[in-house]
Amino acid sequence: MGALSALDRLVERSRRIGADPALVLYGGGNTSTKLFERDHAGREQRVLRIKGSGRDLATCTARDFPGLRLDELLPLRERDAMSDEEMVDHLGRCLVEPDAPRPSIETLLHAFLPATHVDHVHADAICALANAPDPAAAARDALGEDVAVVPYLRPGFALAKLVADAAAGARAVVLAHHGLVTWGETDEESYGRTRELVDRAARFLGLRPVELEVVPSSRSLLELRGRVSRERRQVLAVDAAQRALAERPDAAEIAAMRSTPDHMLRIGARTNGDGPVFLVPGVGCVAAGPDPRTARMRLELAAHSHATTAATRDRFGGASWLTEQEVDDFVHWPLELYKLTLSPPPPELEGHVAIVTGAASGIGREVAADLAARGANVVTADLAGADVEGDLTDPRTADALVEEAVARYGGLDAVVFCAGVAVTGPLAAVAEEEWRRSVEVNLTSHFLLTKRVWPVLRAQGIGGSLVYVASKNAFAPGAGFGPYSVAKAGLVQLARIAALEGGPIGVRANAVNPDAVFAGSKLWSEEVRRERAAAHGIPVEELEAFYARRSLLGREVTARDVAAAVAFLVSERSRATTGAVIPVDGGVPAAFPR
């Protein structure tokens, strides 16, 4: 680090801390450096660079460390009291760059300590001591007399003054029910002291590193997924490594607290409550989130919080935690809730799980890509080039597809039935096996999958959306296209029956009728193109233009047009629509739904 600037060294130190999940997790902890900088007029000023509120130490950059004029912060120590609102307002006025991120809630704690470098972590081993029945005695026994302990206070002005007073004559401060504060005159001294004390605490407790064993979800958790998805769709992640914790006789006590208040912001105040984390006997820990990354993050936070609490109980025969009022004050605290506003608005289909069949080409491929772009978690199926490969006329393939969606994401919200083949020929000439193939692929396969998703949708109890991609030919068939047209007409009827039977459990079923979507489609093989061109009496090279001209709008229909209609039917925008058929054909009067 010798050749780096002071700010670059702060970033390096912070990333080193953030890289160790035993020290901090996902946005937790904060670090700072005091240095000299020149203002716009070239005047030298003392500046405190500290991590911005909600920024993540593991991935931080220099931009994540707002600077504050230190000489405007230090006089605050002489005050007797300061409200959160006054503190935030004052910190904003002290910023070197007005457009910088909001500085950490604990900015004054760092400012009031005289050391150049300050680190604050929520280390597992320290939190295990800080939540002992007597935190001061536990810290003294594990770390020595020169480490001070202060009682729990919510971060802010009062805690900053308390820590500054306790730090006189101490080499570090343990915050009861919270974490550890260390400092030094060099980056290495501050980090080294953190590492030394955390390692000493871990040896004292016999605490081993937390390791996750992420495993597939199962149908046994469908009801749980439905429960957590009633307001907003969620996916699940499962950690089998916590099975032993879930089956401990004191599992309820472990579930009733967190290792540090910071974790409550992301995984709730308690497990098996209103939050997104659950200990399930025989399974382990289950975490819900709007996307797989968030669910996995919550799973890891829960693993550390549960393991730390269990270690406290095992070493000291019990644990202490915040009062109900302190918990309530923290989880509804505007300064903490502010961190949640830093994320952009969620995409429309975030948390949804969708199956798309026929997804290796044409409409299916565009639909899968479009749903994923809107935030959905998509499982694709096709003969090749998909997540699940196989013939969907085989019930075993349909079973495997549903199980894959449940295993990956914990459930299912939507199925888009795009798989199909084009079978042509006059009724008098079409081969019987070709007729059967059209009916099997274009209709029966969709029935088989519909049948298999039904128990999943029913068990979740949160409804769902089934979208059947039929065809303009369902209402306006073409001569010589009988095998395809009959199967697609049957598919529309399947959608309507699904709507009738799905209504009582909140499952919507609708159809989309495209026409002449050529780009990227395997349906329009050279053979089919020649046959349809001959049927209409036009050269094959004019086929696309012919289909566009015959519609009311006179425009080409694309797979993207179909995908937009499908997305509407999958989303809550169509929550009052079922049993409908949406034409995406440019306007073919003979194919108007009726």
DAQUIBEL-V761273 format. One record per residue. N is the residue number from 1. RES is the residue in three letters. OMEGA is omega as a letter, one per 20 degrees, with the letter a starting at -180 (* if undefined). Layout:
[[N & RES & OMEGA] [N & RES & OMEGA]]
//
This chain:
[[1 & MET & a] [2 & GLY & a] [3 & ALA & a] [4 & LEU & r] [5 & SER & r] [6 & ALA & r] [7 & LEU & r] [8 & ASP & r] [9 & ARG & r] [10 & LEU & r] [11 & VAL & r] [12 & GLU & r] [13 & ARG & a] [14 & SER & a] [15 & ARG & r] [16 & ARG & r] [17 & ILE & a] [18 & GLY & a] [19 & ALA & a] [20 & ASP & a] [21 & PRO & r] [22 & ALA & r] [23 & LEU & r] [24 & VAL & r] [25 & LEU & r] [26 & TYR & r] [27 & GLY & a] [28 & GLY & r] [29 & GLY & r] [30 & ASN & a] [31 & THR & a] [32 & SER & r] [33 & THR & r] [34 & LYS & a] [35 & LEU & r] [36 & PHE & r] [37 & GLU & r] [38 & ARG & r] [39 & ASP & a] [40 & HIS & a] [41 & ALA & r] [42 & GLY & a] [43 & ARG & r] [44 & GLU & r] [45 & GLN & r] [46 & ARG & a] [47 & VAL & r] [48 & LEU & r] [49 & ARG & a] [50 & ILE & a] [51 & LYS & r] [52 & GLY & a] [53 & SER & r] [54 & GLY & r] [55 & ARG & a] [56 & ASP & a] [57 & LEU & a] [58 & ALA & a] [59 & THR & a] [60 & CYS & r] [61 & THR & a] [62 & ALA & a] [63 & ARG & a] [64 & ASP & a] [65 & PHE & r] [66 & PRO & r] [67 & GLY & r] [68 & LEU & r] [69 & ARG & a] [70 & LEU & a] [71 & ASP & r] [72 & GLU & r] [73 & LEU & a] [74 & LEU & r] [75 & PRO & a] [76 & LEU & a] [77 & ARG & a] [78 & GLU & r] [79 & ARG & r] [80 & ASP & a] [81 & ALA & r] [82 & MET & a] [83 & SER & r] [84 & ASP & a] [85 & GLU & r] [86 & GLU & a] [87 & MET & a] [88 & VAL & r] [89 & ASP & a] [90 & HIS & r] [91 & LEU & r] [92 & GLY & a] [93 & ARG & a] [94 & CYS & a] [95 & LEU & r] [96 & VAL & r] [97 & GLU & a] [98 & PRO & a] [99 & ASP & a] [100 & ALA & r] [101 & PRO & r] [102 & ARG & a] [103 & PRO & a] [104 & SER & r] [105 & ILE & a] [106 & GLU & a] [107 & THR & a] [108 & LEU & r] [109 & LEU & r] [110 & HIS & a] [111 & ALA & a] [112 & PHE & r] [113 & LEU & a] [114 & PRO & a] [115 & ALA & a] [116 & THR & a] [117 & HIS & a] [118 & VAL & r] [119 & ASP & r] [120 & HIS & a] [121 & VAL & r] [122 & HIS & a] [123 & ALA & a] [124 & ASP & a] [125 & ALA & r] [126 & ILE & a] [127 & CYS & r] [128 & ALA & r] [129 & LEU & a] [130 & ALA & r] [131 & ASN & r] [132 & ALA & r] [133 & PRO & r] [134 & ASP & a] [135 & PRO & a] [136 & ALA & r] [137 & ALA & a] [138 & ALA & r] [139 & ALA & r] [140 & ARG & a] [141 & ASP & a] [142 & ALA & a] [143 & LEU & r] [144 & GLY & a] [145 & GLU & a] [146 & ASP & r] [147 & VAL & a] [148 & ALA & r] [149 & VAL & r] [150 & VAL & r] [151 & PRO & a] [152 & TYR & r] [153 & LEU & r] [154 & ARG & a] [155 & PRO & a] [156 & GLY & a] [157 & PHE & a] [158 & ALA & r] [159 & LEU & r] [160 & ALA & r] [161 & LYS & a] [162 & LEU & a] [163 & VAL & r] [164 & ALA & r] [165 & ASP & a] [166 & ALA & a] [167 & ALA & r] [168 & ALA & a] [169 & GLY & r] [170 & ALA & r] [171 & ARG & r] [172 & ALA & r] [173 & VAL & r] [174 & VAL & r] [175 & LEU & a] [176 & ALA & r] [177 & HIS & a] [178 & HIS & a] [179 & GLY & a] [180 & LEU & r] [181 & VAL & r] [182 & THR & a] [183 & TRP & r] [184 & GLY & r] [185 & GLU & r] [186 & THR & r] [187 & ASP & a] [188 & GLU & r] [189 & GLU & a] [190 & SER & r] [191 & TYR & a] [192 & GLY & r] [193 & ARG & r] [194 & THR & a] [195 & ARG & a] [196 & GLU & a] [197 & LEU & r] [198 & VAL & r] [199 & ASP & r] [200 & ARG & r] [201 & ALA & a] [202 & ALA & r] [203 & ARG & r] [204 & PHE & a] [205 & LEU & a] [206 & GLY & a] [207 & LEU & r] [208 & ARG & r] [209 & PRO & r] [210 & VAL & r] [211 & GLU & r] [212 & LEU & r] [213 & GLU & a] [214 & VAL & a] [215 & VAL & r] [216 & PRO & r] [217 & SER & a] [218 & SER & r] [219 & ARG & r] [220 & SER & a] [221 & LEU & a] [222 & LEU & r] [223 & GLU & r] [224 & LEU & r] [225 & ARG & r] [226 & GLY & a] [227 & ARG & a] [228 & VAL & a] [229 & SER & a] [230 & ARG & r] [231 & GLU & a] [232 & ARG & a] [233 & ARG & a] [234 & GLN & r] [235 & VAL & a] [236 & LEU & r] [237 & ALA & a] [238 & VAL & r] [239 & ASP & a] [240 & ALA & a] [241 & ALA & a] [242 & GLN & a] [243 & ARG & a] [244 & ALA & r] [245 & LEU & a] [246 & ALA & a] [247 & GLU & r] [248 & ARG & r] [249 & PRO & r] [250 & ASP & a] [251 & ALA & a] [252 & ALA & r] [253 & GLU & r] [254 & ILE & a] [255 & ALA & a] [256 & ALA & a] [257 & MET & r] [258 & ARG & r] [259 & SER & r] [260 & THR & a] [261 & PRO & a] [262 & ASP & a] [263 & HIS & a] [264 & MET & a] [265 & LEU & a] [266 & ARG & a] [267 & ILE & r] [268 & GLY & a] [269 & ALA & a] [270 & ARG & r] [271 & THR & a] [272 & ASN & r] [273 & GLY & r] [274 & ASP & a] [275 & GLY & a] [276 & PRO & a] [277 & VAL & a] [278 & PHE & r] [279 & LEU & a] [280 & VAL & r] [281 & PRO & a] [282 & GLY & a] [283 & VAL & a] [284 & GLY & r] [285 & CYS & r] [286 & VAL & r] [287 & ALA & r] [288 & ALA & r] [289 & GLY & r] [290 & PRO & r] [291 & ASP & a] [292 & PRO & a] [293 & ARG & a] [294 & THR & r] [295 & ALA & r] [296 & ARG & r] [297 & MET & r] [298 & ARG & r] [299 & LEU & a] [300 & GLU & r] [301 & LEU & a] [302 & ALA & r] [303 & ALA & r] [304 & HIS & a] [305 & SER & a] [306 & HIS & a] [307 & ALA & r] [308 & THR & r] [309 & THR & r] [310 & ALA & r] [311 & ALA & r] [312 & THR & a] [313 & ARG & a] [314 & ASP & a] [315 & ARG & a] [316 & PHE & r] [317 & GLY & a] [318 & GLY & a] [319 & ALA & r] [320 & SER & a] [321 & TRP & a] [322 & LEU & r] [323 & THR & r] [324 & GLU & r] [325 & GLN & r] [326 & GLU & r] [327 & VAL & a] [328 & ASP & r] [329 & ASP & a] [330 & PHE & a] [331 & VAL & r] [332 & HIS & a] [333 & TRP & a] [334 & PRO & a] [335 & LEU & r] [336 & GLU & a] [337 & LEU & r] [338 & TYR & a] [339 & LYS & a] [340 & LEU & a] [341 & THR & a] [342 & LEU & a] [343 & SER & r] [344 & PRO & r] [345 & PRO & a] [346 & PRO & r] [347 & PRO & a] [348 & GLU & a] [349 & LEU & r] [350 & GLU & r] [351 & GLY & r] [352 & HIS & r] [353 & VAL & a] [354 & ALA & r] [355 & ILE & r] [356 & VAL & r] [357 & THR & a] [358 & GLY & a] [359 & ALA & a] [360 & ALA & a] [361 & SER & r] [362 & GLY & a] [363 & ILE & a] [364 & GLY & a] [365 & ARG & r] [366 & GLU & r] [367 & VAL & a] [368 & ALA & r] [369 & ALA & a] [370 & ASP & r] [371 & LEU & r] [372 & ALA & r] [373 & ALA & r] [374 & ARG & r] [375 & GLY & a] [376 & ALA & r] [377 & ASN & a] [378 & VAL & r] [379 & VAL & a] [380 & THR & r] [381 & ALA & r] [382 & ASP & r] [383 & LEU & r] [384 & ALA & r] [385 & GLY & a] [386 & ALA & r] [387 & ASP & r] [388 & VAL & a] [389 & GLU & r] [390 & GLY & a] [391 & ASP & a] [392 & LEU & r] [393 & THR & r] [394 & ASP & a] [395 & PRO & a] [396 & ARG & r] [397 & THR & r] [398 & ALA & r] [399 & ASP & a] [400 & ALA & a] [401 & LEU & r] [402 & VAL & r] [403 & GLU & r] [404 & GLU & r] [405 & ALA & r] [406 & VAL & a] [407 & ALA & a] [408 & ARG & a] [409 & TYR & r] [410 & GLY & a] [411 & GLY & a] [412 & LEU & r] [413 & ASP & a] [414 & ALA & r] [415 & VAL & r] [416 & VAL & a] [417 & PHE & a] [418 & CYS & a] [419 & ALA & r] [420 & GLY & r] [421 & VAL & r] [422 & ALA & r] [423 & VAL & a] [424 & THR & r] [425 & GLY & r] [426 & PRO & a] [427 & LEU & a] [428 & ALA & a] [429 & ALA & a] [430 & VAL & r] [431 & ALA & a] [432 & GLU & r] [433 & GLU & r] [434 & GLU & r] [435 & TRP & a] [436 & ARG & r] [437 & ARG & r] [438 & SER & a] [439 & VAL & a] [440 & GLU & a] [441 & VAL & a] [442 & ASN & a] [443 & LEU & a] [444 & THR & r] [445 & SER & a] [446 & HIS & r] [447 & PHE & a] [448 & LEU & a] [449 & LEU & r] [450 & THR & a] [451 & LYS & a] [452 & ARG & r] [453 & VAL & a] [454 & TRP & r] [455 & PRO & r] [456 & VAL & a] [457 & LEU & r] [458 & ARG & a] [459 & ALA & a] [460 & GLN & r] [461 & GLY & a] [462 & ILE & r] [463 & GLY & a] [464 & GLY & a] [465 & SER & r] [466 & LEU & a] [467 & VAL & a] [468 & TYR & r] [469 & VAL & a] [470 & ALA & a] [471 & SER & r] [472 & LYS & a] [473 & ASN & r] [474 & ALA & a] [475 & PHE & a] [476 & ALA & a] [477 & PRO & r] [478 & GLY & r] [479 & ALA & a] [480 & GLY & r] [481 & PHE & a] [482 & GLY & a] [483 & PRO & r] [484 & TYR & a] [485 & SER & a] [486 & VAL & r] [487 & ALA & a] [488 & LYS & r] [489 & ALA & r] [490 & GLY & r] [491 & LEU & r] [492 & VAL & r] [493 & GLN & r] [494 & LEU & r] [495 & ALA & a] [496 & ARG & r] [497 & ILE & r] [498 & ALA & r] [499 & ALA & r] [500 & LEU & a] [501 & GLU & a] [502 & GLY & a] [503 & GLY & a] [504 & PRO & r] [505 & ILE & r] [506 & GLY & a] [507 & VAL & r] [508 & ARG & r] [509 & ALA & a] [510 & ASN & r] [511 & ALA & r] [512 & VAL & a] [513 & ASN & r] [514 & PRO & r] [515 & ASP & r] [516 & ALA & r] [517 & VAL & a] [518 & PHE & a] [519 & ALA & r] [520 & GLY & a] [521 & SER & r] [522 & LYS & r] [523 & LEU & a] [524 & TRP & r] [525 & SER & r] [526 & GLU & r] [527 & GLU & r] [528 & VAL & r] [529 & ARG & r] [530 & ARG & a] [531 & GLU & a] [532 & ARG & r] [533 & ALA & r] [534 & ALA & a] [535 & ALA & a] [536 & HIS & r] [537 & GLY & a] [538 & ILE & r] [539 & PRO & a] [540 & VAL & a] [541 & GLU & r] [542 & GLU & a] [543 & LEU & a] [544 & GLU & a] [545 & ALA & r] [546 & PHE & a] [547 & TYR & r] [548 & ALA & a] [549 & ARG & a] [550 & ARG & a] [551 & SER & a] [552 & LEU & a] [553 & LEU & r] [554 & GLY & a] [555 & ARG & r] [556 & GLU & r] [557 & VAL & a] [558 & THR & r] [559 & ALA & r] [560 & ARG & r] [561 & ASP & r] [562 & VAL & a] [563 & ALA & r] [564 & ALA & r] [565 & ALA & r] [566 & VAL & a] [567 & ALA & r] [568 & PHE & a] [569 & LEU & r] [570 & VAL & a] [571 & SER & r] [572 & GLU & r] [573 & ARG & r] [574 & SER & a] [575 & ARG & r] [576 & ALA & a] [577 & THR & r] [578 & THR & a] [579 & GLY & a] [580 & ALA & r] [581 & VAL & r] [582 & ILE & r] [583 & PRO & r] [584 & VAL & a] [585 & ASP & a] [586 & GLY & a] [587 & GLY & r] [588 & VAL & a] [589 & PRO & a] [590 & ALA & a] [591 & ALA & r] [592 & PHE & r] [593 & PRO & r] [594 & ARG & *]]
//
